[in-house]
Amino acid sequence: MLRLTRGAGDAPILTRRVAQLARGPRVMLVSEAPLLRLAIGRELTGGFALSHALGTASADRRLDAGVLPDALVMDLDSAERSAVPAFLVRLVERGFAGPRILVSAHLRPELAAAYSESCLTHFALARPWRPGSLRTLMESVLGVASPRAAMGGF
């Protein structure tokens, strides 16, 4: 049951969490590369609420501001690649238990698949990926059904 509360202006307040759940799981995309953010956004649009961060510093600020993603997609090929391990440690320190999908052009597809099968929180995806691969991986790690499958394949 959804319960509305009244704010100072006596207008109903619907929490951000409920609004976000209506759009689907929240995914934070961490990449400095506009084309990669665009490709990831296109792949995940419809069924996921997306939040973009232009690198680890931007992601830290968003997390500090209360953005709570269900999953994170991290570009390992960024200019600030040396900051990525420290950022992943900070995620653990924050108590972030959601899946982290690490994307890199330096991963071979076989290595990425083997890595993803051996870990419960970190998953790897080689760039370029086949169309639909990121969406399938995201749905799998978050345990959500594809909107198309839910509509009977339409």
Z-matrix of the N, CA and C atoms (Angstrom, degrees):
N
C 1 1.441
C 2 1.530 1 108.86
N 3 1.305 2 116.53 1 130.73
C 4 1.452 3 122.85 2 179.12
C 5 1.514 4 108.68 3 -90.05
N 6 1.322 5 115.36 4 128.92
C 7 1.453 6 119.32 5 -179.65
C 8 1.509 7 109.23 6 -116.37
N 9 1.309 8 116.32 7 126.49
C 10 1.460 9 121.72 8 177.93
C 11 1.515 10 108.75 9 -93.54
N 12 1.319 11 115.79 10 143.12
C 13 1.452 12 120.68 11 175.29
C 14 1.521 13 108.23 12 -114.06
N 15 1.255 14 115.84 13 161.55
C 16 1.461 15 120.82 14 -179.96
C 17 1.516 16 109.45 15 -102.03
N 18 1.317 17 114.97 16 134.44
C 19 1.459 18 120.61 17 178.60
C 20 1.512 19 110.64 18 -92.70
N 21 1.317 20 114.53 19 -169.87
C 22 1.462 21 120.43 20 -177.55
C 23 1.522 22 111.15 21 -61.07
N 24 1.336 23 116.83 22 -34.95
C 25 1.458 24 119.94 23 -179.86
C 26 1.521 25 112.11 24 -86.96
N 27 1.318 26 118.49 25 10.89
C 28 1.451 27 125.17 26 -179.67
C 29 1.521 28 113.12 27 61.81
N 30 1.343 29 117.71 28 20.13
C 31 1.466 30 121.34 29 176.62
C 32 1.530 31 108.45 30 -96.84
N 33 1.337 32 117.67 31 145.97
C 34 1.470 33 119.17 32 178.90
C 35 1.526 34 110.83 33 -61.42
N 36 1.311 35 115.71 34 139.93
C 37 1.456 36 121.73 35 178.62
C 38 1.517 37 107.82 36 -115.04
N 39 1.308 38 115.88 37 119.69
C 40 1.457 39 121.33 38 175.53
C 41 1.516 40 106.64 39 -100.95
N 42 1.303 41 117.10 40 121.04
C 43 1.462 42 119.56 41 -175.46
C 44 1.514 43 110.91 42 -61.06
N 45 1.343 44 115.40 43 151.47
C 46 1.463 45 120.45 44 178.16
C 47 1.520 46 111.25 45 -60.31
N 48 1.306 47 115.93 46 -34.33
C 49 1.474 48 119.89 47 -177.85
C 50 1.522 49 110.63 48 -61.11
N 51 1.315 50 118.55 49 -44.81
C 52 1.463 51 121.79 50 -179.80
C 53 1.521 52 110.04 51 -66.36
N 54 1.322 53 117.07 52 -41.47
C 55 1.463 54 120.64 53 178.59
C 56 1.521 55 110.97 54 -63.62
N 57 1.329 56 116.67 55 -40.85
C 58 1.457 57 120.04 56 179.53
C 59 1.516 58 111.42 57 -67.42
N 60 1.330 59 117.51 58 -38.99
C 61 1.454 60 120.07 59 179.24
C 62 1.518 61 111.50 60 -62.43
N 63 1.311 62 116.44 61 -31.40
C 64 1.460 63 120.14 62 179.00
C 65 1.528 64 111.06 63 -66.15
N 66 1.332 65 117.92 64 -27.37
C 67 1.466 66 121.85 65 179.29
C 68 1.516 67 112.22 66 -89.75
N 69 1.301 68 118.51 67 -11.77
C 70 1.454 69 121.68 68 -179.10
C 71 1.506 70 111.45 69 113.58
N 72 1.340 71 116.55 70 179.65
C 73 1.466 72 120.50 71 179.93
C 74 1.524 73 111.09 72 -58.71
N 75 1.325 74 115.32 73 146.21
C 76 1.466 75 121.78 74 -179.38
C 77 1.527 76 109.26 75 -89.22
N 78 1.323 77 116.15 76 129.61
C 79 1.464 78 122.41 77 -179.77
C 80 1.519 79 108.53 78 -126.11
N 81 1.338 80 116.19 79 127.40
C 82 1.462 81 120.81 80 175.49
C 83 1.527 82 108.04 81 -98.83
N 84 1.336 83 115.38 82 127.71
C 85 1.463 84 122.58 83 177.47
C 86 1.519 85 107.92 84 -101.39
N 87 1.324 86 117.47 85 119.57
C 88 1.462 87 121.78 86 -177.87
C 89 1.522 88 108.39 87 -112.54
N 90 1.340 89 115.17 88 103.83
C 91 1.458 90 120.69 89 179.88
C 92 1.513 91 109.47 90 -162.43
N 93 1.336 92 114.87 91 142.56
C 94 1.462 93 120.47 92 174.48
C 95 1.521 94 111.27 93 -84.31
N 96 1.329 95 116.97 94 -16.12
C 97 1.465 96 121.72 95 -173.41
C 98 1.527 97 111.49 96 -86.53
N 99 1.333 98 117.17 97 112.38
C 100 1.462 99 120.23 98 -178.63
C 101 1.528 100 113.17 99 -58.80
N 102 1.333 101 117.69 100 -38.67
C 103 1.464 102 119.57 101 -178.67
C 104 1.521 103 111.66 102 -67.68
N 105 1.322 104 117.38 103 -35.82
C 106 1.457 105 120.12 104 177.12
C 107 1.527 106 110.50 105 -69.01
N 108 1.338 107 117.32 106 -43.04
C 109 1.474 108 119.93 107 177.09
C 110 1.517 109 110.29 108 -60.41
N 111 1.325 110 117.29 109 -39.59
C 112 1.458 111 121.46 110 178.54
C 113 1.530 112 110.80 111 -64.39
N 114 1.339 113 117.32 112 -45.61
C 115 1.464 114 121.28 113 179.91
C 116 1.524 115 111.15 114 -63.17
N 117 1.319 116 117.09 115 -43.23
C 118 1.464 117 121.01 116 179.17
C 119 1.523 118 109.49 117 -66.81
N 120 1.322 119 116.60 118 -42.99
C 121 1.463 120 120.44 119 178.52
C 122 1.515 121 112.39 120 -59.83
N 123 1.330 122 116.73 121 -43.36
C 124 1.469 123 120.24 122 178.64
C 125 1.520 124 111.36 123 -62.62
N 126 1.329 125 115.64 124 -39.90
C 127 1.466 126 120.28 125 -178.22
C 128 1.531 127 111.58 126 -67.77
N 129 1.323 128 117.16 127 -34.96
C 130 1.463 129 120.27 128 -173.90
C 131 1.520 130 114.25 129 -101.64
N 132 1.323 131 117.35 130 -4.82
C 133 1.458 132 119.07 131 -178.02
C 134 1.522 133 110.11 132 -62.82
N 135 1.297 134 116.34 133 144.38
C 136 1.457 135 121.24 134 -177.46
C 137 1.516 136 110.01 135 76.89
N 138 1.292 137 117.18 136 97.87
C 139 1.452 138 120.94 137 -179.41
C 140 1.512 139 113.41 138 110.61
N 141 1.334 140 117.79 139 -14.16
C 142 1.462 141 121.69 140 178.80
C 143 1.527 142 108.94 141 -136.01
N 144 1.328 143 116.59 142 141.26
C 145 1.459 144 122.13 143 173.17
C 146 1.523 145 106.62 144 -92.17
N 147 1.328 146 116.87 145 117.46
C 148 1.463 147 121.42 146 -172.99
C 149 1.522 148 111.95 147 -101.36
N 150 1.327 149 114.48 148 140.96
C 151 1.459 150 122.84 149 174.97
C 152 1.524 151 106.45 150 -128.96
N 153 1.318 152 117.41 151 127.06
C 154 1.465 153 121.22 152 -177.43
C 155 1.527 154 109.99 153 -101.82
N 156 1.336 155 115.71 154 138.63
C 157 1.458 156 122.48 155 174.06
C 158 1.527 157 106.78 156 -128.10
N 159 1.319 158 116.52 157 133.90
C 160 1.461 159 121.69 158 -176.17
C 161 1.518 160 112.10 159 -88.36
N 162 1.307 161 117.85 160 39.27
C 163 1.453 162 123.13 161 -179.60
C 164 1.512 163 110.60 162 130.51
N 165 1.337 164 115.56 163 179.29
C 166 1.457 165 119.60 164 -174.99
C 167 1.529 166 112.80 165 -68.60
N 168 1.331 167 117.76 166 -35.59
C 169 1.468 168 119.96 167 178.58
C 170 1.524 169 110.28 168 -63.99
N 171 1.319 170 116.63 169 -42.80
C 172 1.465 171 121.37 170 177.43
C 173 1.527 172 110.47 171 -64.02
N 174 1.326 173 117.03 172 -41.47
C 175 1.472 174 120.73 173 178.86
C 176 1.524 175 110.32 174 -63.81
N 177 1.330 176 117.24 175 -42.18
C 178 1.467 177 120.29 176 177.66
C 179 1.527 178 110.91 177 -59.91
N 180 1.336 179 117.11 178 -43.99
C 181 1.468 180 120.60 179 179.63
C 182 1.525 181 110.54 180 -62.25
N 183 1.315 182 117.61 181 -42.26
C 184 1.467 183 121.19 182 179.81
C 185 1.533 184 110.55 183 -64.85
N 186 1.325 185 116.67 184 -41.98
C 187 1.468 186 119.90 185 177.62
C 188 1.526 187 110.63 186 -64.87
N 189 1.351 188 117.17 187 -40.16
C 190 1.465 189 121.24 188 176.68
C 191 1.524 190 111.17 189 -62.54
N 192 1.337 191 116.79 190 -32.84
C 193 1.462 192 121.73 191 -178.78
C 194 1.531 193 112.44 192 -80.58
N 195 1.322 194 116.78 193 -2.26
C 196 1.459 195 119.03 194 175.71
C 197 1.511 196 115.81 195 103.52
N 198 1.333 197 118.93 196 5.05
C 199 1.459 198 120.44 197 175.47
C 200 1.524 199 106.69 198 -70.44
N 201 1.321 200 117.25 199 120.81
C 202 1.460 201 121.54 200 -176.68
C 203 1.525 202 109.93 201 -118.80
N 204 1.338 203 117.05 202 91.33
C 205 1.465 204 119.03 203 -179.05
C 206 1.526 205 111.47 204 -75.68
N 207 1.338 206 115.10 205 154.91
C 208 1.458 207 120.83 206 173.47
C 209 1.525 208 110.22 207 -84.14
N 210 1.333 209 116.59 208 -25.48
C 211 1.459 210 122.45 209 179.82
C 212 1.522 211 108.45 210 -149.88
N 213 1.327 212 115.54 211 163.36
C 214 1.450 213 121.23 212 -178.35
C 215 1.521 214 108.85 213 -135.85
N 216 1.334 215 116.37 214 135.17
C 217 1.466 216 121.88 215 173.62
C 218 1.523 217 106.09 216 -111.02
N 219 1.339 218 115.67 217 122.33
C 220 1.464 219 121.95 218 -173.23
C 221 1.521 220 110.68 219 -117.73
N 222 1.334 221 116.11 220 124.72
C 223 1.463 222 122.69 221 176.81
C 224 1.524 223 108.37 222 -82.57
N 225 1.329 224 116.49 223 114.13
C 226 1.468 225 120.43 224 179.67
C 227 1.522 226 112.77 225 -82.80
N 228 1.334 227 117.58 226 -8.65
C 229 1.460 228 121.46 227 -176.83
C 230 1.526 229 112.85 228 -96.25
N 231 1.313 230 117.44 229 18.20
C 232 1.455 231 120.86 230 -176.44
C 233 1.524 232 110.83 231 -75.06
N 234 1.327 233 115.69 232 164.78
C 235 1.466 234 121.38 233 178.45
C 236 1.527 235 110.58 234 -65.52
N 237 1.320 236 116.14 235 -25.38
C 238 1.463 237 120.43 236 -178.44
C 239 1.537 238 111.68 237 -98.91
N 240 1.338 239 116.56 238 33.13
C 241 1.474 240 120.57 239 -174.33
C 242 1.517 241 113.19 240 -55.43
N 243 1.309 242 118.51 241 -26.67
C 244 1.472 243 120.06 242 179.02
C 245 1.532 244 111.32 243 -69.53
N 246 1.339 245 118.08 244 -19.56
C 247 1.463 246 121.92 245 179.69
C 248 1.525 247 112.39 246 -86.03
N 249 1.328 248 117.81 247 -13.11
C 250 1.466 249 121.33 248 -175.42
C 251 1.531 250 112.89 249 -62.41
N 252 1.350 251 119.66 250 -48.49
C 253 1.475 252 117.87 251 179.79
C 254 1.531 253 113.11 252 -58.01
N 255 1.318 254 117.27 253 -41.75
C 256 1.466 255 120.65 254 179.17
C 257 1.527 256 110.57 255 -64.64
N 258 1.321 257 117.40 256 -37.87
C 259 1.467 258 120.95 257 177.56
C 260 1.528 259 110.44 258 -63.86
N 261 1.336 260 117.11 259 -43.22
C 262 1.461 261 120.50 260 179.20
C 263 1.531 262 111.03 261 -63.52
N 264 1.331 263 117.04 262 -35.33
C 265 1.470 264 120.79 263 175.26
C 266 1.525 265 110.06 264 -65.12
N 267 1.341 266 117.31 265 -42.57
C 268 1.464 267 120.41 266 179.29
C 269 1.529 268 110.90 267 -62.99
N 270 1.336 269 117.28 268 -33.39
C 271 1.468 270 119.24 269 176.33
C 272 1.525 271 110.53 270 -60.90
N 273 1.323 272 116.45 271 -42.95
C 274 1.463 273 120.77 272 178.14
C 275 1.528 274 109.69 273 -64.24
N 276 1.324 275 117.38 274 -43.85
C 277 1.467 276 121.23 275 179.65
C 278 1.527 277 111.60 276 -61.98
N 279 1.332 278 117.50 277 -31.98
C 280 1.459 279 121.95 278 177.85
C 281 1.524 280 112.17 279 -76.52
N 282 1.327 281 116.32 280 -12.00
C 283 1.460 282 120.06 281 -178.15
C 284 1.515 283 113.19 282 86.36
N 285 1.332 284 117.41 283 16.62
C 286 1.461 285 120.77 284 178.97
C 287 1.522 286 108.82 285 -70.85
N 288 1.326 287 116.46 286 115.81
C 289 1.462 288 121.14 287 -176.57
C 290 1.526 289 112.42 288 -106.23
N 291 1.317 290 117.05 289 -0.41
C 292 1.459 291 120.59 290 -177.86
C 293 1.510 292 112.33 291 -71.42
N 294 1.310 293 116.09 292 164.51
C 295 1.460 294 119.88 293 179.36
C 296 1.522 295 112.23 294 -68.44
N 297 1.328 296 114.38 295 147.18
C 298 1.461 297 122.36 296 175.77
C 299 1.522 298 106.41 297 -119.34
N 300 1.322 299 116.27 298 121.89
C 301 1.458 300 121.04 299 178.22
C 302 1.519 301 107.09 300 -103.95
N 303 1.318 302 115.61 301 116.68
C 304 1.457 303 122.60 302 -176.98
C 305 1.524 304 108.27 303 -97.35
N 306 1.338 305 116.84 304 121.84
C 307 1.463 306 122.86 305 -175.35
C 308 1.526 307 108.86 306 -112.44
N 309 1.342 308 116.20 307 131.48
C 310 1.463 309 119.51 308 179.28
C 311 1.518 310 111.19 309 -154.44
N 312 1.320 311 115.66 310 144.86
C 313 1.459 312 121.72 311 174.09
C 314 1.526 313 110.17 312 -77.85
N 315 1.320 314 117.63 313 -12.07
C 316 1.463 315 121.64 314 -178.36
C 317 1.522 316 112.83 315 -90.04
N 318 1.312 317 117.28 316 -3.38
C 319 1.463 318 121.24 317 177.08
C 320 1.524 319 109.71 318 -90.82
N 321 1.305 320 116.13 319 136.72
C 322 1.462 321 119.86 320 170.49
C 323 1.520 322 107.22 321 -82.80
N 324 1.325 323 118.42 322 144.95
C 325 1.473 324 120.29 323 -178.76
C 326 1.529 325 113.45 324 -53.16
N 327 1.346 326 117.88 325 -39.06
C 328 1.469 327 120.47 326 -179.26
C 329 1.531 328 110.82 327 -65.51
N 330 1.342 329 116.89 328 -42.16
C 331 1.456 330 121.42 329 179.17
C 332 1.526 331 110.32 330 -65.10
N 333 1.332 332 116.78 331 -42.90
C 334 1.462 333 120.70 332 179.32
C 335 1.520 334 110.70 333 -61.68
N 336 1.325 335 117.67 334 -43.00
C 337 1.465 336 121.57 335 179.87
C 338 1.524 337 110.70 336 -64.51
N 339 1.330 338 117.21 337 -43.31
C 340 1.462 339 120.88 338 179.71
C 341 1.527 340 110.91 339 -64.23
N 342 1.327 341 116.37 340 -40.59
C 343 1.465 342 121.40 341 179.39
C 344 1.522 343 109.98 342 -63.78
N 345 1.330 344 116.98 343 -44.55
C 346 1.456 345 121.47 344 -178.27
C 347 1.525 346 111.63 345 -64.03
N 348 1.312 347 117.63 346 -34.81
C 349 1.461 348 121.18 347 -178.98
C 350 1.525 349 112.53 348 -74.69
N 351 1.324 350 117.61 349 -19.00
C 352 1.462 351 120.36 350 -174.16
C 353 1.528 352 113.82 351 -100.27
N 354 1.313 353 118.50 352 4.02
C 355 1.462 354 120.77 353 -174.21
C 356 1.524 355 110.63 354 -133.73
N 357 1.325 356 116.18 355 150.07
C 358 1.457 357 120.51 356 179.94
C 359 1.524 358 113.47 357 -95.11
N 360 1.336 359 118.18 358 -21.00
C 361 1.464 360 119.92 359 -177.10
C 362 1.517 361 114.12 360 -120.94
N 363 1.314 362 118.59 361 -25.14
C 364 1.455 363 121.70 362 -178.89
C 365 1.524 364 109.86 363 -109.94
N 366 1.312 365 115.24 364 132.10
C 367 1.454 366 121.82 365 -179.51
C 368 1.520 367 107.26 366 -129.43
N 369 1.312 368 117.12 367 151.99
C 370 1.461 369 121.08 368 -176.37
C 371 1.522 370 109.90 369 -123.18
N 372 1.320 371 115.10 370 146.91
C 373 1.458 372 121.56 371 177.61
C 374 1.524 373 107.48 372 -139.48
N 375 1.326 374 115.68 373 123.80
C 376 1.464 375 120.51 374 179.05
C 377 1.520 376 109.93 375 -79.85
N 378 1.333 377 115.28 376 140.08
C 379 1.468 378 120.81 377 174.73
C 380 1.501 379 108.55 378 -97.65
N 381 1.290 380 119.32 379 141.32
C 382 1.466 381 126.85 380 -9.08
C 383 1.528 382 109.69 381 -75.27
N 384 1.313 383 115.13 382 151.33
C 385 1.459 384 119.68 383 178.60
C 386 1.523 385 109.14 384 -105.22
N 387 1.315 386 115.79 385 157.90
C 388 1.470 387 119.93 386 176.95
C 389 1.520 388 108.97 387 -68.17
N 390 1.330 389 117.74 388 143.19
C 391 1.466 390 120.21 389 177.72
C 392 1.528 391 110.68 390 -53.67
N 393 1.321 392 115.07 391 130.84
C 394 1.453 393 121.12 392 179.87
C 395 1.516 394 113.75 393 93.97
N 396 1.338 395 118.33 394 -15.67
C 397 1.465 396 121.16 395 -177.18
C 398 1.528 397 112.66 396 -64.86
N 399 1.328 398 116.97 397 -43.54
C 400 1.462 399 119.95 398 -179.83
C 401 1.521 400 110.30 399 -65.52
N 402 1.326 401 117.24 400 -44.66
C 403 1.466 402 120.67 401 178.96
C 404 1.529 403 110.37 402 -60.12
N 405 1.324 404 116.74 403 -45.18
C 406 1.464 405 120.84 404 -179.98
C 407 1.527 406 110.60 405 -61.98
N 408 1.334 407 116.98 406 -44.49
C 409 1.459 408 121.04 407 178.30
C 410 1.525 409 110.72 408 -62.49
N 411 1.332 410 117.41 409 -44.82
C 412 1.464 411 121.53 410 -179.24
C 413 1.525 412 110.89 411 -62.39
N 414 1.328 413 116.73 412 -45.34
C 415 1.464 414 120.44 413 178.72
C 416 1.520 415 110.65 414 -61.90
N 417 1.323 416 116.51 415 -39.21
C 418 1.462 417 121.32 416 -179.27
C 419 1.528 418 111.58 417 -66.20
N 420 1.336 419 117.56 418 -48.72
C 421 1.463 420 120.23 419 -175.65
C 422 1.525 421 112.23 420 -72.24
N 423 1.337 422 117.28 421 -25.69
C 424 1.460 423 120.28 422 178.12
C 425 1.529 424 112.17 423 -93.89
N 426 1.327 425 116.23 424 -10.25
C 427 1.462 426 119.53 425 178.94
C 428 1.520 427 113.25 426 69.23
N 429 1.330 428 116.48 427 36.96
C 430 1.465 429 120.15 428 177.89
C 431 1.516 430 109.39 429 -112.57
N 432 1.318 431 115.37 430 150.64
C 433 1.462 432 120.52 431 178.25
C 434 1.511 433 109.89 432 -85.37
N 435 1.297 434 115.62 433 148.03
C 436 1.454 435 121.62 434 176.51
C 437 1.517 436 109.43 435 -63.93
N 438 1.349 437 117.72 436 134.87
C 439 1.468 438 119.40 437 177.18
C 440 1.532 439 111.23 438 -57.32
N 441 1.331 440 118.42 439 -35.18
C 442 1.463 441 120.31 440 179.05
C 443 1.510 442 111.75 441 -67.43
N 444 1.353 443 115.61 442 -39.31
C 445 1.466 444 118.55 443 178.82
C 446 1.519 445 110.13 444 -66.66
N 447 1.332 446 116.58 445 -37.17
C 448 1.447 447 119.84 446 179.93
C 449 1.522 448 111.84 447 -66.11
N 450 1.349 449 116.61 448 -26.10
C 451 1.460 450 120.63 449 179.68
C 452 1.532 451 111.13 450 -92.82
N 453 1.319 452 117.47 451 11.69
C 454 1.459 453 119.66 452 178.55
C 455 1.511 454 113.49 453 81.61
N 456 1.340 455 118.18 454 24.83
C 457 1.458 456 121.27 455 176.91
C 458 1.508 457 114.90 456 84.28
N 459 1.301 458 118.82 457 9.25
C 460 1.459 459 121.40 458 179.98
C 461 1.494 460 110.85 459 -82.96
